């Protein structure tokens, strides 16, 4: 399932496979072998992936999540993740989120950043870099 050799992971969550592929390619292209890269197509799958990573001793440093997905919305997912992994850098990337959901994620999930789709590669990578530096996960 994972390339858990690094012990550190980035998880991208979106209900569109093409978005997941693009995100993962951009992030992997920038960070290389520093992390393992995981994906999930919805919130439930994301929580399962996090459980598996944790069981393998892998620390998930960054979550990039869409907001509008079947089942659990992105703000709900990020709040649940925050309860279990408060230091994880959480980024919401979506074209659909309303301001109430973004504010709720900021307040209840310590949302680090929010980007609109289509996103800028430089903006996404810069946001992740700053989040890792500020939250002490860049090593």
N, C-alpha and C positions, 0 to 999 in steps of 0.2 A: 504494500500500500504506500509506504513512504520511503523517502530517501533520508532516513532518520539519522544518518551518520553525523550530521552537523550538530544535532541536539537542539536546533533552533528552527522554527518554522514560520512561514507566512501562509495565511489561509485567505482565499478569495471566495466570496459567496455571491452567486448570481444565478437566476433561472435561465439565462441564455448561455449556451456553451460557447458561442463565438466571443462573447464578452469575457468569459473566464479564460479562454485561450489567449486573447489579446492582453488582458491584465497580467497573467502569469508570464507570458513572453516578455513583456516590458519590465516587470519587476525582476525576473531572473536575469534578463540582459544587463541590468544595472548592478545587482547584488551578487550575481554569479553563484558560487558554491558556498557562500556564507550561510545560506538557509536551505531547508527543504521547502518545496512549494506544493501546497495542497489546495484542492478546490471542492466546493459543494454546490449543488443546484438549488438548495433551499435551507431554511433555518434548522430543520430537524436533522438533516444530513450534516450540517456544519457542527452541531453539538455532538453527533456521533463521531465525527472526525476528531474533534477536540478531545473527546474521551479516549479514543484510540491513541492519539499522540501523547496524551498525559500518561497513559498506561505504559507507553514505550519510553517514558522519561524525556520526551521532547517538549520543550517550552515554546509555545506559540507567542511570538513577539508582536505580530501585526495581523489584524483582521481588516480586510477591505470588503465591505458588504453593500449590495444593492438594498434599496428600501422596499420596492414593490415586487413581492414574490408570492407565490401560492403558499397558503398556510400562514406561517409566522412572518410578519413584516420585519424589515431590517432593524427598526428601532427596538422592537421586542427582543430580537436576537441579540443585539448589542448590549441591552440591559441585562439579559440572562448571562452573557459572557462576562460582563463586568462584575457580577456577583461572585463568579468563580475565579476570574483572572483580572483583578482590578488594574494591574500594571500594563496589560496588553494595549498597544496603540490601536485605537478603533477609528476607522475611516468609513464614512458613508459616501457611496458613489452612485448617483441615481439621477434620472431625469424626471422622476415622478413624486418625490417626497414633498409633503406639504410642510410649511414652516412649523406647525405644531409638532410634527413627528421629529423634525430636526432638533427643535428646542428640547423636546423630551429626552432625546438621545444625549444631547449635551449635558443636561441636568442629571439624568439617572444612569447614564452609561459612561460618563466622562469622555464623550465623543471628542476625539482629537481634531478631526477635520471633516469637511463636507465638500464634495466636488460634484458639479453637474455633469451629466453625460451630454454630448461627447466631451471627454476630459482631455486635458493636455498631458502628454507623457511627462514633460518636465515638471509640471505642477504636482502630479501624482507622486513622482519619485522624490521631489523636494519635500513634500508633506511627510512622506514616510521617513526620510532621512532625519528631518527635524524632530519627528515624534520619537524615533529611536534614540536620538541624542538626548532629548529632554527627559525621557523616561528611563534612561540608563541602559538601553538594550542594544547599543551599537557595537558591543564587544563581541 
